[in-house]
Amino acid sequence: MAIDPSFDENREVVDSHKGHDVWGPVDEPEKLGIHGTHVAVDFDVCIEDSACVEDCPVDVFEWVDTPGHPESERKADPANEIQCIDCMLCVDVCPVDAIDVDSSR
């Protein structure tokens, strides 16, 4: 299941992590929400395939450990989303469509 492209209208900010918003619901370790706003990663969909981390030309993503999560125990966190240049490579390479980049957010 892909990230909801309207998550900012359908979810609430429930926390912050490394300077970006976390959109709920969050119920660790099974539900981790969506991290980021401009570059948003659905932690509940991310499978740690690493394509986004490897392909991002401006190093938006950092690995974060998520022990006990059913999809993967590590997620690509948009810790540096402010550096995003809207190239959309991360969106294009994500095999599970866990990433949304929206320049209007």
Biotite code that builds the C-alpha atoms (Angstrom):
import biotite.structure as struc

atoms = struc.array([
    struc.Atom([0.000, 0.000, 0.000], chain_id="A", res_id=1, res_name="MET", atom_name="CA", element="C"),
    struc.Atom([1.461, 3.346, -1.074], chain_id="A", res_id=2, res_name="ALA", atom_name="CA", element="C"),
    struc.Atom([1.788, 6.532, 0.939], chain_id="A", res_id=3, res_name="ILE", atom_name="CA", element="C"),
    struc.Atom([-1.357, 8.668, 1.097], chain_id="A", res_id=4, res_name="ASP", atom_name="CA", element="C"),
    struc.Atom([-0.539, 11.752, -1.048], chain_id="A", res_id=5, res_name="PRO", atom_name="CA", element="C"),
    struc.Atom([-3.052, 13.764, 1.023], chain_id="A", res_id=6, res_name="SER", atom_name="CA", element="C"),
    struc.Atom([-1.634, 12.699, 4.376], chain_id="A", res_id=7, res_name="PHE", atom_name="CA", element="C"),
    struc.Atom([-1.227, 16.330, 5.462], chain_id="A", res_id=8, res_name="ASP", atom_name="CA", element="C"),
    struc.Atom([-5.011, 16.726, 5.181], chain_id="A", res_id=9, res_name="GLU", atom_name="CA", element="C"),
    struc.Atom([-5.937, 13.284, 6.546], chain_id="A", res_id=10, res_name="ASN", atom_name="CA", element="C"),
    struc.Atom([-3.555, 12.981, 9.502], chain_id="A", res_id=11, res_name="ARG", atom_name="CA", element="C"),
    struc.Atom([-2.366, 15.078, 12.416], chain_id="A", res_id=12, res_name="GLU", atom_name="CA", element="C"),
    struc.Atom([1.163, 15.922, 13.493], chain_id="A", res_id=13, res_name="VAL", atom_name="CA", element="C"),
    struc.Atom([1.760, 13.875, 16.624], chain_id="A", res_id=14, res_name="VAL", atom_name="CA", element="C"),
    struc.Atom([5.476, 14.345, 17.190], chain_id="A", res_id=15, res_name="ASP", atom_name="CA", element="C"),
    struc.Atom([8.714, 15.614, 15.706], chain_id="A", res_id=16, res_name="SER", atom_name="CA", element="C"),
    struc.Atom([11.881, 13.709, 14.897], chain_id="A", res_id=17, res_name="HIS", atom_name="CA", element="C"),
    struc.Atom([15.250, 15.199, 13.921], chain_id="A", res_id=18, res_name="LYS", atom_name="CA", element="C"),
    struc.Atom([13.634, 18.503, 12.969], chain_id="A", res_id=19, res_name="GLY", atom_name="CA", element="C"),
    struc.Atom([10.732, 17.170, 10.893], chain_id="A", res_id=20, res_name="HIS", atom_name="CA", element="C"),
    struc.Atom([7.104, 16.377, 11.632], chain_id="A", res_id=21, res_name="ASP", atom_name="CA", element="C"),
    struc.Atom([5.742, 12.920, 12.359], chain_id="A", res_id=22, res_name="VAL", atom_name="CA", element="C"),
    struc.Atom([2.180, 12.386, 11.187], chain_id="A", res_id=23, res_name="TRP", atom_name="CA", element="C"),
    struc.Atom([0.121, 9.827, 13.123], chain_id="A", res_id=24, res_name="GLY", atom_name="CA", element="C"),
    struc.Atom([-1.146, 7.463, 14.071], chain_id="A", res_id=25, res_name="PRO", atom_name="CA", element="C"),
    struc.Atom([1.881, 6.130, 15.912], chain_id="A", res_id=26, res_name="VAL", atom_name="CA", element="C"),
    struc.Atom([1.760, 3.029, 18.097], chain_id="A", res_id=27, res_name="ASP", atom_name="CA", element="C"),
    struc.Atom([5.297, 1.668, 18.369], chain_id="A", res_id=28, res_name="GLU", atom_name="CA", element="C"),
    struc.Atom([6.667, -0.665, 17.226], chain_id="A", res_id=29, res_name="PRO", atom_name="CA", element="C"),
    struc.Atom([3.935, -1.646, 14.718], chain_id="A", res_id=30, res_name="GLU", atom_name="CA", element="C"),
    struc.Atom([2.752, 1.808, 13.584], chain_id="A", res_id=31, res_name="LYS", atom_name="CA", element="C"),
    struc.Atom([5.356, 4.518, 13.058], chain_id="A", res_id=32, res_name="LEU", atom_name="CA", element="C"),
    struc.Atom([3.459, 7.068, 10.939], chain_id="A", res_id=33, res_name="GLY", atom_name="CA", element="C"),
    struc.Atom([4.735, 9.317, 8.184], chain_id="A", res_id=34, res_name="ILE", atom_name="CA", element="C"),
    struc.Atom([7.989, 11.200, 8.713], chain_id="A", res_id=35, res_name="HIS", atom_name="CA", element="C"),
    struc.Atom([8.584, 14.539, 7.004], chain_id="A", res_id=36, res_name="GLY", atom_name="CA", element="C"),
    struc.Atom([6.378, 17.018, 5.207], chain_id="A", res_id=37, res_name="THR", atom_name="CA", element="C"),
    struc.Atom([8.047, 18.200, 2.002], chain_id="A", res_id=38, res_name="HIS", atom_name="CA", element="C"),
    struc.Atom([9.752, 14.815, 1.665], chain_id="A", res_id=39, res_name="VAL", atom_name="CA", element="C"),
    struc.Atom([7.443, 12.363, 3.375], chain_id="A", res_id=40, res_name="ALA", atom_name="CA", element="C"),
    struc.Atom([8.250, 8.714, 4.066], chain_id="A", res_id=41, res_name="VAL", atom_name="CA", element="C"),
    struc.Atom([5.559, 6.355, 5.293], chain_id="A", res_id=42, res_name="ASP", atom_name="CA", element="C"),
    struc.Atom([7.492, 4.334, 7.851], chain_id="A", res_id=43, res_name="PHE", atom_name="CA", element="C"),
    struc.Atom([4.730, 1.718, 7.862], chain_id="A", res_id=44, res_name="ASP", atom_name="CA", element="C"),
    struc.Atom([5.292, 1.024, 4.157], chain_id="A", res_id=45, res_name="VAL", atom_name="CA", element="C"),
    struc.Atom([9.107, 1.444, 3.904], chain_id="A", res_id=46, res_name="CYS", atom_name="CA", element="C"),
    struc.Atom([10.923, -1.877, 3.464], chain_id="A", res_id=47, res_name="ILE", atom_name="CA", element="C"),
    struc.Atom([14.558, -0.697, 3.769], chain_id="A", res_id=48, res_name="GLU", atom_name="CA", element="C"),
    struc.Atom([15.508, -1.501, 0.185], chain_id="A", res_id=49, res_name="ASP", atom_name="CA", element="C"),
    struc.Atom([17.912, 1.511, 0.260], chain_id="A", res_id=50, res_name="SER", atom_name="CA", element="C"),
    struc.Atom([17.303, 2.791, -3.292], chain_id="A", res_id=51, res_name="ALA", atom_name="CA", element="C"),
    struc.Atom([16.272, 6.252, -2.068], chain_id="A", res_id=52, res_name="CYS", atom_name="CA", element="C"),
    struc.Atom([19.285, 6.555, 0.231], chain_id="A", res_id=53, res_name="VAL", atom_name="CA", element="C"),
    struc.Atom([21.670, 5.521, -2.535], chain_id="A", res_id=54, res_name="GLU", atom_name="CA", element="C"),
    struc.Atom([20.110, 7.608, -5.334], chain_id="A", res_id=55, res_name="ASP", atom_name="CA", element="C"),
    struc.Atom([19.410, 10.906, -3.548], chain_id="A", res_id=56, res_name="CYS", atom_name="CA", element="C"),
    struc.Atom([21.945, 13.434, -4.929], chain_id="A", res_id=57, res_name="PRO", atom_name="CA", element="C"),
    struc.Atom([21.702, 15.727, -1.880], chain_id="A", res_id=58, res_name="VAL", atom_name="CA", element="C"),
    struc.Atom([21.628, 13.180, 0.975], chain_id="A", res_id=59, res_name="ASP", atom_name="CA", element="C"),
    struc.Atom([18.116, 13.880, 2.256], chain_id="A", res_id=60, res_name="VAL", atom_name="CA", element="C"),
    struc.Atom([17.853, 10.472, 3.928], chain_id="A", res_id=61, res_name="PHE", atom_name="CA", element="C"),
    struc.Atom([19.498, 8.940, 6.981], chain_id="A", res_id=62, res_name="GLU", atom_name="CA", element="C"),
    struc.Atom([18.913, 5.468, 8.350], chain_id="A", res_id=63, res_name="TRP", atom_name="CA", element="C"),
    struc.Atom([16.963, 5.152, 11.582], chain_id="A", res_id=64, res_name="VAL", atom_name="CA", element="C"),
    struc.Atom([16.542, 1.901, 13.497], chain_id="A", res_id=65, res_name="ASP", atom_name="CA", element="C"),
    struc.Atom([12.960, 0.693, 13.984], chain_id="A", res_id=66, res_name="THR", atom_name="CA", element="C"),
    struc.Atom([13.259, -2.590, 15.895], chain_id="A", res_id=67, res_name="PRO", atom_name="CA", element="C"),
    struc.Atom([10.146, -4.716, 15.907], chain_id="A", res_id=68, res_name="GLY", atom_name="CA", element="C"),
    struc.Atom([8.460, -3.092, 12.916], chain_id="A", res_id=69, res_name="HIS", atom_name="CA", element="C"),
    struc.Atom([6.839, -5.789, 10.741], chain_id="A", res_id=70, res_name="PRO", atom_name="CA", element="C"),
    struc.Atom([8.060, -4.389, 7.373], chain_id="A", res_id=71, res_name="GLU", atom_name="CA", element="C"),
    struc.Atom([11.704, -3.701, 8.286], chain_id="A", res_id=72, res_name="SER", atom_name="CA", element="C"),
    struc.Atom([13.846, -2.827, 11.261], chain_id="A", res_id=73, res_name="GLU", atom_name="CA", element="C"),
    struc.Atom([15.412, 0.205, 9.588], chain_id="A", res_id=74, res_name="ARG", atom_name="CA", element="C"),
    struc.Atom([13.782, 3.110, 7.736], chain_id="A", res_id=75, res_name="LYS", atom_name="CA", element="C"),
    struc.Atom([14.944, 5.848, 5.392], chain_id="A", res_id=76, res_name="ALA", atom_name="CA", element="C"),
    struc.Atom([14.319, 8.970, 7.434], chain_id="A", res_id=77, res_name="ASP", atom_name="CA", element="C"),
    struc.Atom([14.055, 12.335, 5.606], chain_id="A", res_id=78, res_name="PRO", atom_name="CA", element="C"),
    struc.Atom([16.226, 13.953, 8.267], chain_id="A", res_id=79, res_name="ALA", atom_name="CA", element="C"),
    struc.Atom([17.565, 16.525, 5.807], chain_id="A", res_id=80, res_name="ASN", atom_name="CA", element="C"),
    struc.Atom([14.385, 17.221, 3.830], chain_id="A", res_id=81, res_name="GLU", atom_name="CA", element="C"),
    struc.Atom([15.263, 20.916, 3.685], chain_id="A", res_id=82, res_name="ILE", atom_name="CA", element="C"),
    struc.Atom([18.060, 19.974, 1.242], chain_id="A", res_id=83, res_name="GLN", atom_name="CA", element="C"),
    struc.Atom([15.608, 18.396, -1.241], chain_id="A", res_id=84, res_name="CYS", atom_name="CA", element="C"),
    struc.Atom([15.893, 19.730, -4.807], chain_id="A", res_id=85, res_name="ILE", atom_name="CA", element="C"),
    struc.Atom([12.622, 18.138, -6.000], chain_id="A", res_id=86, res_name="ASP", atom_name="CA", element="C"),
    struc.Atom([14.364, 15.823, -8.462], chain_id="A", res_id=87, res_name="CYS", atom_name="CA", element="C"),
    struc.Atom([11.887, 13.036, -7.563], chain_id="A", res_id=88, res_name="MET", atom_name="CA", element="C"),
    struc.Atom([14.495, 10.269, -7.824], chain_id="A", res_id=89, res_name="LEU", atom_name="CA", element="C"),
    struc.Atom([13.492, 8.873, -4.442], chain_id="A", res_id=90, res_name="CYS", atom_name="CA", element="C"),
    struc.Atom([9.848, 8.691, -5.503], chain_id="A", res_id=91, res_name="VAL", atom_name="CA", element="C"),
    struc.Atom([10.781, 7.011, -8.776], chain_id="A", res_id=92, res_name="ASP", atom_name="CA", element="C"),
    struc.Atom([13.021, 4.331, -7.245], chain_id="A", res_id=93, res_name="VAL", atom_name="CA", element="C"),
    struc.Atom([10.952, 3.366, -4.208], chain_id="A", res_id=94, res_name="CYS", atom_name="CA", element="C"),
    struc.Atom([9.595, -0.124, -4.958], chain_id="A", res_id=95, res_name="PRO", atom_name="CA", element="C"),
    struc.Atom([6.668, 0.223, -2.528], chain_id="A", res_id=96, res_name="VAL", atom_name="CA", element="C"),
    struc.Atom([5.756, 3.893, -3.165], chain_id="A", res_id=97, res_name="ASP", atom_name="CA", element="C"),
    struc.Atom([6.485, 4.855, 0.437], chain_id="A", res_id=98, res_name="ALA", atom_name="CA", element="C"),
    struc.Atom([7.745, 8.367, -0.483], chain_id="A", res_id=99, res_name="ILE", atom_name="CA", element="C"),
    struc.Atom([5.953, 11.549, -1.541], chain_id="A", res_id=100, res_name="ASP", atom_name="CA", element="C"),
    struc.Atom([7.677, 14.793, -2.491], chain_id="A", res_id=101, res_name="VAL", atom_name="CA", element="C"),
    struc.Atom([5.438, 17.835, -2.770], chain_id="A", res_id=102, res_name="ASP", atom_name="CA", element="C"),
    struc.Atom([6.944, 21.237, -3.445], chain_id="A", res_id=103, res_name="SER", atom_name="CA", element="C"),
    struc.Atom([3.718, 22.950, -2.388], chain_id="A", res_id=104, res_name="SER", atom_name="CA", element="C"),
    struc.Atom([4.107, 21.677, 1.186], chain_id="A", res_id=105, res_name="ARG", atom_name="CA", element="C"),
])
